[in-house]
Structure formats: structure tokens, C-alpha cells
Amino acid sequence: MEKTTTKKFYVYSHSSVPWQQKIIKDFLKMTLIKKGCRCLDAGCGIGNNLPTLLKFSKNIFACDISDNALSYSKEKHKNAFISFIKADINQIPFPSNYFDIIICTEVIEHIDNPTQTIKELFRVLKNNSGYLIISSPNYFNLAGIVKFFADKISGKKTWNVWGTNPCGTEYFMTWRKLKKLLSAEKFKIIDERGGDFLNSWLLFLPFVFRNFK
């Protein structure tokens, strides 16, 4: 008898937390983006950022390594002018100096070699005029301390404070580490913002209890 296995694909009904899309929208306004500008959603997943991007540009590319995520995102945005590409974020199939704006949210913490990823994003971004909007969890808080010790105990980098990434790698990332990665590749940081501070410091505890239980 042939044994078959089924891989679970987790889909969340929300676009993303409202404050994250507000921050992206504010940053896009700062860039004075034009409708014809080339935009890349690098590691687009199920397309959380695409509804926001569509309000600013009509020349959008979205890449991800997951067939399932791309399939879901294509169906969700089938009436929009978006070019979907299956690609490794460390080998983006576009020439250098190609994109005016790149968005990369909640991706870098899952990458084994974030330095290579930042180098590749820098390569395909236009010199001197391109913008990168990048975000990751900030574990410089109580939630992060719990994750730090959970990773140490398990010997893995898979434990997620919020219980939303049950089988993937998630490295310990802080805002200081992310800034260091960007500065090393000559990115000029023009603005920073964070959110969800209360959850990170206190209200995450019910999630911790549920995950350990």
C-alpha cells in the first residue's frame, strides 16, 4: 500500500493587522510614488500588502517561493494587474537597479542568511532613488525573552510567540539587528516605526500558555 502525506497550508482571513498597513501606507506616501513606478512585494505570501500597494501603483510584481501562497494570492487578486513570480528571495529574477520600491514584510526573520537577502534586495533596487520598506518582529521585549529561552531549550529556531508559524523557521530578530543588516549594505534609514507594544510586553502571555500547553 502506498503511503501518502498531506501538507497543511495555513491561511488567515485578515489582510494583516490594521496598524501595519497604515504604516506601509504612510511610508508609501513619503516616497511620492508614481503610478508607473515598479514595485516588488518580496516574499508576498498570501498577498497581505497587495491591496495597499494597488492604491499607489499599477506596475506591481509579487514573488514568493511557495506555490500554495502564490496560488491563493493569485485567486484573491485575480482582477488586479499584478505579475506573480515564483522565486527565491535570495535570487530575484530581475536585473539590477530595476525596482523603484520594494516591500518586504515579515520575511527576513525566516531567512537562513539574511545578509544575502539584504544584498539581493539592494541589487534589484534602483541606485540613489529606490526605497525599501521592510519589517520583522521585534523581539527586544518580554515576548522575545520567552522566545529566546524556548529556542534555547528546544535547540531549534521554530518557536513562535503568537503560535501562527507552527512548522517554519523563525529566527530571533530585533530592531537593532535589522538596522545593522541594512546599514552594512549602505541603506540609508530615513524613518522607523513600530507597533503592538502592549502585546509584546504583556498581553502575549495567553498565547504563551496556549502554545506550551
C-alpha angles and dihedrals in degrees: 000000000000115000118222130192131199124213116217119232115201117213125181119206096218122086090226134294108308096237092057093056090046090055091049090048092050091050092048090053089053091056092057087225117197125218093248096052116120111244128188126197098202111203091007096178110184091347103266093157100041099086088055093045092050089063090063109031142031094196104072131157123188125192134184137157094227118091091198094052093047092047091052093046093048091053092046092051100030093132095051127090098245127139110219119202131181105225145143108249088226091059107038108184097227133096123261119277091020109128129063093198133018124191118197114171128175092350110097093068090062095053122102092210108030092171090063090048093053090048091053093048089050091050097056094040118093114261116252094349105053126101130211120199107192133168140175138167112285108222095183090113142062092289088055093049089056091049092047093056093039089056091047093051095046095040089226138098096225106095115112120196092216097045093234099117105051100164108022134088117261118178126207104266130178133181090250092055092048092050090050091052092050096045091051089061094049097256112157108222109218101171142006133195139172139189147183092053096154093055091047093053103036122345094065090077095092088055091051091051092049094048095048092044 
